[in-house]
Amino acid sequence: MFKPLVIASLLCAAFLPTAQAQDLTKVTLAFPSEGFLYVPIYVAQKQGYFAAEGLDVEVIVFQKGGSAALTAVLGRDADAYVGLPAVAVRARSKGQNVQAFAAVQTQFGSTVVIDGESARKAGVTATSPLAARAQALKGLKIGVTGPGSTTDMLVRYLAKDAGLNPDKDFTIMPIGGAPNMLAAFSQGSINGFSLSPPTITTAAQQGGLVLMDLAKGEYKPLDGFLFTAMIAREDWLTANKSTAEKLVRALWKAEHLIASEPDKARESVRAYFAHTDATIFDAAWSASLPSYPATPRIEKDAVEKNISFMNAVENDPVSLDPQQVYTNRIVDAVAPTVSTLKGEAK
Protein backbone atom coordinates (compact mmCIF):
# COMPACT_ATOMS: atom_id res chain seq x y z
CA MET A 1 0.00 0.00 0.00
CA PHE A 2 1.27 3.47 -0.84
CA LYS A 3 1.20 4.87 2.69
CA PRO A 4 1.46 8.64 2.01
CA LEU A 5 -1.78 8.65 0.02
CA VAL A 6 -3.62 6.61 2.62
CA ILE A 7 -2.35 8.83 5.42
CA ALA A 8 -3.33 11.94 3.48
CA SER A 9 -6.88 10.68 3.09
CA LEU A 10 -7.11 10.01 6.80
CA LEU A 11 -5.76 13.46 7.65
CA CYS A 12 -8.31 15.08 5.36
CA ALA A 13 -11.06 13.17 7.10
CA ALA A 14 -9.73 14.14 10.51
CA PHE A 15 -10.37 17.82 9.89
CA LEU A 16 -13.94 17.29 8.74
CA PRO A 17 -16.86 17.41 11.17
CA THR A 18 -17.43 13.96 12.70
CA ALA A 19 -20.70 13.31 10.89
CA GLN A 20 -19.23 14.40 7.58
CA ALA A 21 -16.12 12.25 8.09
CA GLN A 22 -18.31 9.24 8.79
CA ASP A 23 -20.24 9.89 5.58
CA LEU A 24 -17.16 9.73 3.34
CA THR A 25 -17.48 7.20 0.54
CA LYS A 26 -14.54 4.80 0.37
CA VAL A 27 -12.91 4.45 -3.06
CA THR A 28 -9.99 2.10 -3.64
CA LEU A 29 -7.61 2.81 -6.51
CA ALA A 30 -5.20 0.16 -7.82
CA PHE A 31 -1.83 1.46 -9.03
CA PRO A 32 0.73 -0.71 -10.87
CA SER A 33 3.60 1.46 -9.59
CA GLU A 34 4.41 4.78 -7.91
CA GLY A 35 5.90 7.99 -9.27
CA PHE A 36 5.25 10.98 -11.48
CA LEU A 37 2.71 9.06 -13.58
CA TYR A 38 0.18 9.69 -10.82
CA VAL A 39 0.86 13.34 -9.96
CA PRO A 40 -2.75 14.49 -10.67
CA ILE A 41 -3.99 11.90 -8.14
CA TYR A 42 -1.44 13.07 -5.57
CA VAL A 43 -2.48 16.70 -6.13
CA ALA A 44 -6.17 15.88 -5.74
CA GLN A 45 -5.42 14.08 -2.51
CA LYS A 46 -3.09 16.68 -1.00
CA GLN A 47 -5.28 19.64 -1.96
CA GLY A 48 -8.29 17.97 -0.34
CA TYR A 49 -10.29 17.74 -3.55
CA PHE A 50 -11.29 14.12 -2.93
CA ALA A 51 -12.35 14.84 0.65
CA ALA A 52 -14.29 17.91 -0.48
CA GLU A 53 -16.27 15.59 -2.76
CA GLY A 54 -17.00 13.31 0.19
CA LEU A 55 -14.52 10.64 -0.87
CA ASP A 56 -12.03 8.67 1.21
CA VAL A 57 -9.53 7.54 -1.42
CA GLU A 58 -7.18 4.67 -0.68
CA VAL A 59 -4.40 3.59 -3.03
CA ILE A 60 -3.02 0.07 -3.24
CA VAL A 61 0.20 -0.38 -5.23
CA PHE A 62 0.64 -3.70 -7.03
CA GLN A 63 4.36 -4.22 -7.54
CA LYS A 64 3.71 -6.93 -10.13
CA GLY A 65 2.39 -4.34 -12.55
CA GLY A 66 -0.68 -3.36 -14.53
CA SER A 67 -2.17 -6.80 -15.05
CA ALA A 68 -2.17 -7.47 -11.30
CA ALA A 69 -3.68 -4.05 -10.58
CA LEU A 70 -6.45 -4.52 -13.15
CA THR A 71 -7.11 -8.03 -11.85
CA ALA A 72 -7.91 -6.47 -8.47
CA VAL A 73 -10.53 -4.30 -10.17
CA LEU A 74 -11.99 -7.24 -12.06
CA GLY A 75 -12.11 -9.20 -8.81
CA ARG A 76 -13.84 -6.29 -7.03
CA ASP A 77 -10.95 -5.81 -4.60
CA ALA A 78 -10.49 -2.29 -5.99
CA ASP A 79 -12.84 0.18 -7.65
CA ALA A 80 -10.62 1.61 -10.36
CA TYR A 81 -7.29 0.87 -11.97
CA VAL A 82 -5.05 3.87 -12.67
CA GLY A 83 -2.54 2.98 -15.35
CA LEU A 84 -1.87 2.18 -18.98
CA PRO A 85 -5.08 1.75 -21.05
CA ALA A 86 -3.35 -0.91 -23.18
CA VAL A 87 -3.79 -3.28 -20.23
CA ALA A 88 -7.53 -2.61 -20.34
CA VAL A 89 -7.54 -3.00 -24.12
CA ARG A 90 -6.16 -6.51 -23.75
CA ALA A 91 -8.72 -7.32 -21.03
CA ARG A 92 -11.53 -5.91 -23.16
CA SER A 93 -10.45 -8.04 -26.11
CA LYS A 94 -10.85 -11.09 -23.86
CA GLY A 95 -14.41 -10.19 -22.90
CA GLN A 96 -13.85 -8.16 -19.73
CA ASN A 97 -16.17 -5.14 -19.71
CA VAL A 98 -13.80 -2.43 -18.51
CA GLN A 99 -13.61 1.17 -19.71
CA ALA A 100 -11.26 4.11 -19.28
CA PHE A 101 -13.30 7.06 -18.00
CA ALA A 102 -10.79 9.81 -17.17
CA ALA A 103 -7.39 10.84 -18.55
CA VAL A 104 -4.58 11.27 -16.01
CA GLN A 105 -1.54 11.55 -18.28
CA THR A 106 -1.74 12.22 -22.01
CA GLN A 107 1.86 11.83 -23.09
CA PHE A 108 4.08 8.78 -22.70
CA GLY A 109 5.31 8.91 -19.10
CA SER A 110 8.23 6.49 -19.44
CA THR A 111 11.29 6.71 -21.64
CA VAL A 112 14.72 5.12 -22.11
CA VAL A 113 18.11 6.19 -20.77
CA ILE A 114 21.56 4.82 -21.67
CA ASP A 115 24.89 5.42 -19.94
CA GLY A 116 27.15 8.19 -21.19
CA GLU A 117 29.87 5.84 -22.43
CA SER A 118 27.41 3.88 -24.59
CA ALA A 119 26.05 7.15 -25.98
CA ARG A 120 29.56 8.32 -26.87
CA LYS A 121 30.42 5.02 -28.57
CA ALA A 122 27.21 5.26 -30.63
CA GLY A 123 27.97 8.89 -31.44
CA VAL A 124 24.59 10.17 -30.26
CA THR A 125 23.52 13.18 -28.23
CA ALA A 126 20.19 14.73 -27.27
CA THR A 127 20.13 16.53 -30.63
CA SER A 128 20.88 13.50 -32.84
CA PRO A 129 18.12 12.28 -35.20
CA LEU A 130 15.53 10.20 -33.35
CA ALA A 131 16.28 7.08 -35.41
CA ALA A 132 19.98 7.33 -34.57
CA ARG A 133 19.19 7.61 -30.88
CA ALA A 134 17.01 4.49 -31.00
CA GLN A 135 19.68 2.63 -32.99
CA ALA A 136 22.11 3.36 -30.14
CA LEU A 137 20.42 0.46 -28.33
CA LYS A 138 22.26 -2.00 -30.59
CA GLY A 139 24.58 -4.28 -28.66
CA LEU A 140 23.51 -2.97 -25.25
CA LYS A 141 21.95 -4.57 -22.19
CA ILE A 142 18.70 -2.72 -21.46
CA GLY A 143 16.77 -3.17 -18.24
CA VAL A 144 12.97 -3.34 -18.09
CA THR A 145 10.70 -3.97 -15.13
CA GLY A 146 9.51 -7.33 -16.46
CA PRO A 147 8.55 -9.28 -19.60
CA GLY A 148 5.48 -7.79 -21.26
CA SER A 149 5.58 -4.68 -19.06
CA THR A 150 5.08 -1.17 -20.42
CA THR A 151 8.83 -0.62 -20.22
CA ASP A 152 9.48 -3.82 -22.17
CA MET A 153 6.92 -2.83 -24.80
CA LEU A 154 8.42 0.65 -25.16
CA VAL A 155 11.96 -0.61 -25.71
CA ARG A 156 10.72 -3.09 -28.32
CA TYR A 157 8.56 -0.45 -30.04
CA LEU A 158 11.39 2.09 -30.34
CA ALA A 159 13.81 -0.58 -31.54
CA LYS A 160 11.48 -1.96 -34.21
CA ASP A 161 10.63 1.51 -35.46
CA ALA A 162 14.37 2.15 -35.89
CA GLY A 163 14.90 -1.09 -37.82
CA LEU A 164 16.35 -3.15 -34.97
CA ASN A 165 15.31 -6.64 -33.87
CA PRO A 166 14.79 -6.44 -30.08
CA ASP A 167 15.33 -10.18 -29.73
CA LYS A 168 18.66 -10.23 -31.59
CA ASP A 169 20.28 -6.80 -31.80
CA PHE A 170 20.48 -6.11 -28.06
CA THR A 171 19.62 -7.77 -24.77
CA ILE A 172 16.47 -6.97 -22.79
CA MET A 173 16.89 -7.81 -19.11
CA PRO A 174 14.00 -7.98 -16.59
CA ILE A 175 15.31 -6.14 -13.51
CA GLY A 176 12.29 -5.11 -11.44
CA GLY A 177 11.47 -1.73 -9.94
CA ALA A 178 13.38 1.51 -9.48
CA PRO A 179 15.82 0.50 -6.69
CA ASN A 180 16.98 -2.60 -8.57
CA MET A 181 17.16 -0.70 -11.83
CA LEU A 182 19.33 2.10 -10.46
CA ALA A 183 21.59 -0.38 -8.67
CA ALA A 184 22.12 -2.40 -11.86
CA PHE A 185 22.75 0.78 -13.85
CA SER A 186 25.24 2.17 -11.32
CA GLN A 187 27.10 -1.15 -11.15
CA GLY A 188 27.31 -1.44 -14.93
CA SER A 189 25.25 -4.63 -15.06
CA ILE A 190 23.06 -2.90 -17.64
CA ASN A 191 23.85 -0.14 -20.12
CA GLY A 192 20.47 1.49 -19.85
CA PHE A 193 16.85 1.01 -18.89
CA SER A 194 13.27 2.09 -19.40
CA LEU A 195 11.29 3.71 -16.57
CA SER A 196 9.71 7.03 -15.64
CA PRO A 197 10.85 10.04 -13.59
CA PRO A 198 12.34 10.40 -11.06
CA THR A 199 14.26 7.15 -11.73
CA ILE A 200 15.12 8.17 -15.29
CA THR A 201 16.05 11.62 -14.00
CA THR A 202 18.44 10.13 -11.46
CA ALA A 203 20.23 8.17 -14.19
CA ALA A 204 20.50 11.31 -16.31
CA GLN A 205 22.01 13.18 -13.37
CA GLN A 206 24.59 10.38 -13.18
CA GLY A 207 25.69 11.11 -16.74
CA GLY A 208 23.18 9.06 -18.69
CA LEU A 209 21.51 10.17 -21.92
CA VAL A 210 17.72 10.17 -22.12
CA LEU A 211 17.12 8.95 -25.65
CA MET A 212 13.82 10.73 -26.26
CA ASP A 213 11.69 13.32 -24.49
CA LEU A 214 8.42 11.44 -24.86
CA ALA A 215 6.60 13.61 -22.30
CA LYS A 216 6.97 16.59 -24.65
CA GLY A 217 5.77 14.62 -27.66
CA GLU A 218 9.18 14.66 -29.34
CA TYR A 219 8.61 11.20 -30.83
CA LYS A 220 5.63 11.67 -33.13
CA PRO A 221 4.32 8.06 -33.27
CA LEU A 222 3.64 8.30 -29.52
CA ASP A 223 2.73 12.00 -29.35
CA GLY A 224 -0.66 12.39 -27.63
CA PHE A 225 -0.56 8.83 -26.27
CA LEU A 226 -3.00 8.20 -23.39
CA PHE A 227 -0.47 6.81 -20.94
CA THR A 228 -2.37 6.88 -17.65
CA ALA A 229 -6.14 6.75 -17.16
CA MET A 230 -8.75 5.84 -14.58
CA ILE A 231 -10.30 2.53 -15.64
CA ALA A 232 -13.20 0.65 -14.06
CA ARG A 233 -15.71 -2.09 -14.73
CA GLU A 234 -18.72 -0.86 -16.67
CA ASP A 235 -21.08 -2.21 -14.04
CA TRP A 236 -19.23 -0.24 -11.34
CA LEU A 237 -19.51 2.97 -13.38
CA THR A 238 -23.25 2.39 -13.78
CA ALA A 239 -23.94 1.43 -10.17
CA ASN A 240 -21.68 4.14 -8.73
CA LYS A 241 -22.33 7.00 -11.15
CA SER A 242 -22.33 9.67 -8.44
CA THR A 243 -19.09 8.39 -6.91
CA ALA A 244 -17.43 8.24 -10.34
CA GLU A 245 -18.52 11.83 -11.03
CA LYS A 246 -17.06 13.00 -7.71
CA LEU A 247 -13.81 11.21 -8.49
CA VAL A 248 -13.58 12.85 -11.91
CA ARG A 249 -14.52 16.30 -10.58
CA ALA A 250 -11.71 16.13 -8.01
CA LEU A 251 -9.28 14.93 -10.67
CA TRP A 252 -10.39 17.73 -13.01
CA LYS A 253 -9.63 20.35 -10.35
CA ALA A 254 -6.20 18.81 -9.79
CA GLU A 255 -5.37 18.78 -13.48
CA HIS A 256 -6.43 22.38 -13.85
CA LEU A 257 -4.28 23.38 -10.87
CA ILE A 258 -1.27 21.67 -12.46
CA ALA A 259 -1.91 23.55 -15.72
CA SER A 260 -2.70 26.96 -14.22
CA GLU A 261 -0.61 27.03 -11.03
CA PRO A 262 2.19 24.48 -11.54
CA ASP A 263 4.29 25.82 -8.66
CA LYS A 264 1.43 25.33 -6.21
CA ALA A 265 0.78 21.85 -7.57
CA ARG A 266 4.49 21.04 -7.39
CA GLU A 267 4.74 21.97 -3.73
CA SER A 268 1.65 19.96 -2.88
CA VAL A 269 3.22 16.72 -4.13
CA ARG A 270 6.76 17.26 -2.84
CA ALA A 271 6.00 15.25 0.32
CA TYR A 272 5.27 12.15 -1.77
CA PHE A 273 8.87 12.28 -2.98
CA ALA A 274 10.48 13.19 0.34
CA HIS A 275 13.39 10.81 -0.23
CA THR A 276 14.15 12.23 -3.68
CA ASP A 277 16.96 14.77 -3.89
CA ALA A 278 15.65 18.29 -4.51
CA THR A 279 17.64 18.72 -7.73
CA ILE A 280 16.35 15.43 -9.12
CA PHE A 281 12.79 16.21 -8.03
CA ASP A 282 12.87 19.60 -9.76
CA ALA A 283 14.26 18.07 -12.96
CA ALA A 284 11.70 15.25 -12.86
CA TRP A 285 8.87 17.73 -12.33
CA SER A 286 9.97 19.86 -15.28
CA ALA A 287 10.34 16.78 -17.48
CA SER A 288 6.91 15.41 -16.55
CA LEU A 289 4.85 18.61 -16.51
CA PRO A 290 4.01 18.61 -20.26
CA SER A 291 2.49 15.14 -19.94
CA TYR A 292 -0.46 16.17 -17.75
CA PRO A 293 -3.76 17.22 -19.37
CA ALA A 294 -5.79 20.28 -18.40
CA THR A 295 -8.99 18.20 -18.31
CA PRO A 296 -9.73 14.47 -17.92
CA ARG A 297 -11.45 14.16 -21.32
CA ILE A 298 -10.24 11.16 -23.33
CA GLU A 299 -9.51 11.54 -27.04
CA LYS A 300 -10.19 8.70 -29.47
CA ASP A 301 -6.82 8.95 -31.22
CA ALA A 302 -5.03 8.67 -27.86
CA VAL A 303 -6.71 5.29 -27.33
CA GLU A 304 -6.03 4.24 -30.93
CA LYS A 305 -2.34 4.80 -30.25
CA ASN A 306 -2.54 2.34 -27.35
CA ILE A 307 -3.94 -0.30 -29.69
CA SER A 308 -1.38 0.30 -32.44
CA PHE A 309 1.41 0.37 -29.83
CA MET A 310 0.35 -3.04 -28.51
CA ASN A 311 -0.07 -4.55 -31.94
CA ALA A 312 3.40 -3.41 -32.98
CA VAL A 313 5.15 -5.41 -30.26
CA GLU A 314 2.85 -8.27 -29.22
CA ASN A 315 2.37 -11.60 -30.98
CA ASP A 316 -1.41 -11.59 -30.46
CA PRO A 317 -2.79 -8.52 -32.27
CA VAL A 318 -5.96 -6.88 -30.97
CA SER A 319 -8.80 -5.96 -33.32
CA LEU A 320 -11.06 -3.70 -31.32
CA ASP A 321 -13.12 -0.55 -31.84
CA PRO A 322 -11.32 2.04 -29.65
CA GLN A 323 -14.67 3.55 -28.68
CA GLN A 324 -15.45 0.35 -26.77
CA VAL A 325 -12.43 0.94 -24.56
CA TYR A 326 -13.30 4.38 -23.19
CA THR A 327 -16.21 6.61 -22.29
CA ASN A 328 -16.53 10.35 -21.71
CA ARG A 329 -20.00 10.13 -20.21
CA ILE A 330 -18.68 10.74 -16.68
CA VAL A 331 -16.61 13.71 -17.87
CA ASP A 332 -19.62 15.06 -19.78
CA ALA A 333 -21.82 14.73 -16.69
CA VAL A 334 -19.29 16.62 -14.58
CA ALA A 335 -18.49 19.36 -17.11
CA PRO A 336 -21.50 21.62 -16.34
CA THR A 337 -20.51 21.71 -12.66
CA VAL A 338 -16.88 22.63 -13.29
CA SER A 339 -15.48 25.92 -14.52
CA THR A 340 -12.61 25.18 -16.89
CA LEU A 341 -11.43 28.75 -16.36
CA LYS A 342 -11.11 28.55 -12.59
CA GLY A 343 -10.99 24.83 -11.98
CA GLU A 344 -13.59 25.18 -9.24
CA ALA A 345 -17.03 23.68 -8.80
CA LYS A 346 -19.71 26.22 -9.59
C-alpha positions as CSV (number, residue, x, y, z in Angstrom):
1,M,0.0,0.0,0.0
2,F,1.3,3.5,-0.8
3,K,1.2,4.9,2.7
4,P,1.5,8.6,2.0
5,L,-1.8,8.6,0.0
6,V,-3.6,6.6,2.6
7,I,-2.3,8.8,5.4
8,A,-3.3,11.9,3.5
9,S,-6.9,10.7,3.1
10,L,-7.1,10.0,6.8
11,L,-5.8,13.5,7.6
12,C,-8.3,15.1,5.4
13,A,-11.1,13.2,7.1
14,A,-9.7,14.1,10.5
15,F,-10.4,17.8,9.9
16,L,-13.9,17.3,8.7
17,P,-16.9,17.4,11.2
18,T,-17.4,14.0,12.7
19,A,-20.7,13.3,10.9
20,Q,-19.2,14.4,7.6
21,A,-16.1,12.2,8.1
22,Q,-18.3,9.2,8.8
23,D,-20.2,9.9,5.6
24,L,-17.2,9.7,3.3
25,T,-17.5,7.2,0.5
26,K,-14.5,4.8,0.4
27,V,-12.9,4.5,-3.1
28,T,-10.0,2.1,-3.6
29,L,-7.6,2.8,-6.5
30,A,-5.2,0.2,-7.8
31,F,-1.8,1.5,-9.0
32,P,0.7,-0.7,-10.9
33,S,3.6,1.5,-9.6
34,E,4.4,4.8,-7.9
35,G,5.9,8.0,-9.3
36,F,5.3,11.0,-11.5
37,L,2.7,9.1,-13.6
38,Y,0.2,9.7,-10.8
39,V,0.9,13.3,-10.0
40,P,-2.7,14.5,-10.7
41,I,-4.0,11.9,-8.1
42,Y,-1.4,13.1,-5.6
43,V,-2.5,16.7,-6.1
44,A,-6.2,15.9,-5.7
45,Q,-5.4,14.1,-2.5
46,K,-3.1,16.7,-1.0
47,Q,-5.3,19.6,-2.0
48,G,-8.3,18.0,-0.3
49,Y,-10.3,17.7,-3.6
50,F,-11.3,14.1,-2.9
51,A,-12.3,14.8,0.7
52,A,-14.3,17.9,-0.5
53,E,-16.3,15.6,-2.8
54,G,-17.0,13.3,0.2
55,L,-14.5,10.6,-0.9
56,D,-12.0,8.7,1.2
57,V,-9.5,7.5,-1.4
58,E,-7.2,4.7,-0.7
59,V,-4.4,3.6,-3.0
60,I,-3.0,0.1,-3.2
61,V,0.2,-0.4,-5.2
62,F,0.6,-3.7,-7.0
63,Q,4.4,-4.2,-7.5
64,K,3.7,-6.9,-10.1
65,G,2.4,-4.3,-12.5
66,G,-0.7,-3.4,-14.5
67,S,-2.2,-6.8,-15.1
68,A,-2.2,-7.5,-11.3
69,A,-3.7,-4.1,-10.6
70,L,-6.5,-4.5,-13.1
71,T,-7.1,-8.0,-11.8
72,A,-7.9,-6.5,-8.5
73,V,-10.5,-4.3,-10.2
74,L,-12.0,-7.2,-12.1
75,G,-12.1,-9.2,-8.8
76,R,-13.8,-6.3,-7.0
77,D,-10.9,-5.8,-4.6
78,A,-10.5,-2.3,-6.0
79,D,-12.8,0.2,-7.6
80,A,-10.6,1.6,-10.4
81,Y,-7.3,0.9,-12.0
82,V,-5.1,3.9,-12.7
83,G,-2.5,3.0,-15.4
84,L,-1.9,2.2,-19.0
85,P,-5.1,1.7,-21.1
86,A,-3.4,-0.9,-23.2
87,V,-3.8,-3.3,-20.2
88,A,-7.5,-2.6,-20.3
89,V,-7.5,-3.0,-24.1
90,R,-6.2,-6.5,-23.8
91,A,-8.7,-7.3,-21.0
92,R,-11.5,-5.9,-23.2
93,S,-10.5,-8.0,-26.1
94,K,-10.9,-11.1,-23.9
95,G,-14.4,-10.2,-22.9
96,Q,-13.8,-8.2,-19.7
97,N,-16.2,-5.1,-19.7
98,V,-13.8,-2.4,-18.5
99,Q,-13.6,1.2,-19.7
100,A,-11.3,4.1,-19.3
101,F,-13.3,7.1,-18.0
102,A,-10.8,9.8,-17.2
103,A,-7.4,10.8,-18.5
104,V,-4.6,11.3,-16.0
105,Q,-1.5,11.6,-18.3
106,T,-1.7,12.2,-22.0
107,Q,1.9,11.8,-23.1
108,F,4.1,8.8,-22.7
109,G,5.3,8.9,-19.1
110,S,8.2,6.5,-19.4
111,T,11.3,6.7,-21.6
112,V,14.7,5.1,-22.1
113,V,18.1,6.2,-20.8
114,I,21.6,4.8,-21.7
115,D,24.9,5.4,-19.9
116,G,27.2,8.2,-21.2
117,E,29.9,5.8,-22.4
118,S,27.4,3.9,-24.6
119,A,26.1,7.1,-26.0
120,R,29.6,8.3,-26.9
121,K,30.4,5.0,-28.6
122,A,27.2,5.3,-30.6
123,G,28.0,8.9,-31.4
124,V,24.6,10.2,-30.3
125,T,23.5,13.2,-28.2
126,A,20.2,14.7,-27.3
127,T,20.1,16.5,-30.6
128,S,20.9,13.5,-32.8
129,P,18.1,12.3,-35.2
130,L,15.5,10.2,-33.4
131,A,16.3,7.1,-35.4
132,A,20.0,7.3,-34.6
133,R,19.2,7.6,-30.9
134,A,17.0,4.5,-31.0
135,Q,19.7,2.6,-33.0
136,A,22.1,3.4,-30.1
137,L,20.4,0.5,-28.3
138,K,22.3,-2.0,-30.6
139,G,24.6,-4.3,-28.7
140,L,23.5,-3.0,-25.2
141,K,21.9,-4.6,-22.2
142,I,18.7,-2.7,-21.5
143,G,16.8,-3.2,-18.2
144,V,13.0,-3.3,-18.1
145,T,10.7,-4.0,-15.1
146,G,9.5,-7.3,-16.5
147,P,8.5,-9.3,-19.6
148,G,5.5,-7.8,-21.3
149,S,5.6,-4.7,-19.1
150,T,5.1,-1.2,-20.4
151,T,8.8,-0.6,-20.2
152,D,9.5,-3.8,-22.2
153,M,6.9,-2.8,-24.8
154,L,8.4,0.7,-25.2
155,V,12.0,-0.6,-25.7
156,R,10.7,-3.1,-28.3
157,Y,8.6,-0.5,-30.0
158,L,11.4,2.1,-30.3
159,A,13.8,-0.6,-31.5
160,K,11.5,-2.0,-34.2
161,D,10.6,1.5,-35.5
162,A,14.4,2.1,-35.9
163,G,14.9,-1.1,-37.8
164,L,16.3,-3.2,-35.0
165,N,15.3,-6.6,-33.9
166,P,14.8,-6.4,-30.1
167,D,15.3,-10.2,-29.7
168,K,18.7,-10.2,-31.6
169,D,20.3,-6.8,-31.8
170,F,20.5,-6.1,-28.1
171,T,19.6,-7.8,-24.8
172,I,16.5,-7.0,-22.8
173,M,16.9,-7.8,-19.1
174,P,14.0,-8.0,-16.6
175,I,15.3,-6.1,-13.5
176,G,12.3,-5.1,-11.4
177,G,11.5,-1.7,-9.9
178,A,13.4,1.5,-9.5
179,P,15.8,0.5,-6.7
180,N,17.0,-2.6,-8.6
181,M,17.2,-0.7,-11.8
182,L,19.3,2.1,-10.5
183,A,21.6,-0.4,-8.7
184,A,22.1,-2.4,-11.9
185,F,22.8,0.8,-13.9
186,S,25.2,2.2,-11.3
187,Q,27.1,-1.2,-11.2
188,G,27.3,-1.4,-14.9
189,S,25.3,-4.6,-15.1
190,I,23.1,-2.9,-17.6
191,N,23.9,-0.1,-20.1
192,G,20.5,1.5,-19.8
193,F,16.9,1.0,-18.9
194,S,13.3,2.1,-19.4
195,L,11.3,3.7,-16.6
196,S,9.7,7.0,-15.6
197,P,10.8,10.0,-13.6
198,P,12.3,10.4,-11.1
199,T,14.3,7.2,-11.7
200,I,15.1,8.2,-15.3
201,T,16.1,11.6,-14.0
202,T,18.4,10.1,-11.5
203,A,20.2,8.2,-14.2
204,A,20.5,11.3,-16.3
205,Q,22.0,13.2,-13.4
206,Q,24.6,10.4,-13.2
207,G,25.7,11.1,-16.7
208,G,23.2,9.1,-18.7
209,L,21.5,10.2,-21.9
210,V,17.7,10.2,-22.1
211,L,17.1,9.0,-25.7
212,M,13.8,10.7,-26.3
213,D,11.7,13.3,-24.5
214,L,8.4,11.4,-24.9
215,A,6.6,13.6,-22.3
216,K,7.0,16.6,-24.6
217,G,5.8,14.6,-27.7
218,E,9.2,14.7,-29.3
219,Y,8.6,11.2,-30.8
220,K,5.6,11.7,-33.1
221,P,4.3,8.1,-33.3
222,L,3.6,8.3,-29.5
223,D,2.7,12.0,-29.3
224,G,-0.7,12.4,-27.6
225,F,-0.6,8.8,-26.3
226,L,-3.0,8.2,-23.4
227,F,-0.5,6.8,-20.9
228,T,-2.4,6.9,-17.7
229,A,-6.1,6.8,-17.2
230,M,-8.8,5.8,-14.6
231,I,-10.3,2.5,-15.6
232,A,-13.2,0.6,-14.1
233,R,-15.7,-2.1,-14.7
234,E,-18.7,-0.9,-16.7
235,D,-21.1,-2.2,-14.0
236,W,-19.2,-0.2,-11.3
237,L,-19.5,3.0,-13.4
238,T,-23.2,2.4,-13.8
239,A,-23.9,1.4,-10.2
240,N,-21.7,4.1,-8.7
241,K,-22.3,7.0,-11.1
242,S,-22.3,9.7,-8.4
243,T,-19.1,8.4,-6.9
244,A,-17.4,8.2,-10.3
245,E,-18.5,11.8,-11.0
246,K,-17.1,13.0,-7.7
247,L,-13.8,11.2,-8.5
248,V,-13.6,12.8,-11.9
249,R,-14.5,16.3,-10.6
250,A,-11.7,16.1,-8.0
251,L,-9.3,14.9,-10.7
252,W,-10.4,17.7,-13.0
253,K,-9.6,20.4,-10.3
254,A,-6.2,18.8,-9.8
255,E,-5.4,18.8,-13.5
256,H,-6.4,22.4,-13.8
257,L,-4.3,23.4,-10.9
258,I,-1.3,21.7,-12.5
259,A,-1.9,23.5,-15.7
260,S,-2.7,27.0,-14.2
261,E,-0.6,27.0,-11.0
262,P,2.2,24.5,-11.5
263,D,4.3,25.8,-8.7
264,K,1.4,25.3,-6.2
265,A,0.8,21.8,-7.6
266,R,4.5,21.0,-7.4
267,E,4.7,22.0,-3.7
268,S,1.6,20.0,-2.9
269,V,3.2,16.7,-4.1
270,R,6.8,17.3,-2.8
271,A,6.0,15.2,0.3
272,Y,5.3,12.2,-1.8
273,F,8.9,12.3,-3.0
274,A,10.5,13.2,0.3
275,H,13.4,10.8,-0.2
276,T,14.1,12.2,-3.7
277,D,17.0,14.8,-3.9
278,A,15.6,18.3,-4.5
279,T,17.6,18.7,-7.7
280,I,16.3,15.4,-9.1
281,F,12.8,16.2,-8.0
282,D,12.9,19.6,-9.8
283,A,14.3,18.1,-13.0
284,A,11.7,15.2,-12.9
285,W,8.9,17.7,-12.3
286,S,10.0,19.9,-15.3
287,A,10.3,16.8,-17.5
288,S,6.9,15.4,-16.6
289,L,4.9,18.6,-16.5
290,P,4.0,18.6,-20.3
291,S,2.5,15.1,-19.9
292,Y,-0.5,16.2,-17.7
293,P,-3.8,17.2,-19.4
294,A,-5.8,20.3,-18.4
295,T,-9.0,18.2,-18.3
296,P,-9.7,14.5,-17.9
297,R,-11.5,14.2,-21.3
298,I,-10.2,11.2,-23.3
299,E,-9.5,11.5,-27.0
300,K,-10.2,8.7,-29.5
301,D,-6.8,8.9,-31.2
302,A,-5.0,8.7,-27.9
303,V,-6.7,5.3,-27.3
304,E,-6.0,4.2,-30.9
305,K,-2.3,4.8,-30.2
306,N,-2.5,2.3,-27.4
307,I,-3.9,-0.3,-29.7
308,S,-1.4,0.3,-32.4
309,F,1.4,0.4,-29.8
310,M,0.3,-3.0,-28.5
311,N,-0.1,-4.6,-31.9
312,A,3.4,-3.4,-33.0
313,V,5.2,-5.4,-30.3
314,E,2.8,-8.3,-29.2
315,N,2.4,-11.6,-31.0
316,D,-1.4,-11.6,-30.5
317,P,-2.8,-8.5,-32.3
318,V,-6.0,-6.9,-31.0
319,S,-8.8,-6.0,-33.3
320,L,-11.1,-3.7,-31.3
321,D,-13.1,-0.6,-31.8
322,P,-11.3,2.0,-29.7
323,Q,-14.7,3.5,-28.7
324,Q,-15.4,0.3,-26.8
325,V,-12.4,0.9,-24.6
326,Y,-13.3,4.4,-23.2
327,T,-16.2,6.6,-22.3
328,N,-16.5,10.4,-21.7
329,R,-20.0,10.1,-20.2
330,I,-18.7,10.7,-16.7
331,V,-16.6,13.7,-17.9
332,D,-19.6,15.1,-19.8
333,A,-21.8,14.7,-16.7
334,V,-19.3,16.6,-14.6
335,A,-18.5,19.4,-17.1
336,P,-21.5,21.6,-16.3
337,T,-20.5,21.7,-12.7
338,V,-16.9,22.6,-13.3
339,S,-15.5,25.9,-14.5
340,T,-12.6,25.2,-16.9
341,L,-11.4,28.8,-16.4
342,K,-11.1,28.6,-12.6
343,G,-11.0,24.8,-12.0
344,E,-13.6,25.2,-9.2
345,A,-17.0,23.7,-8.8
346,K,-19.7,26.2,-9.6
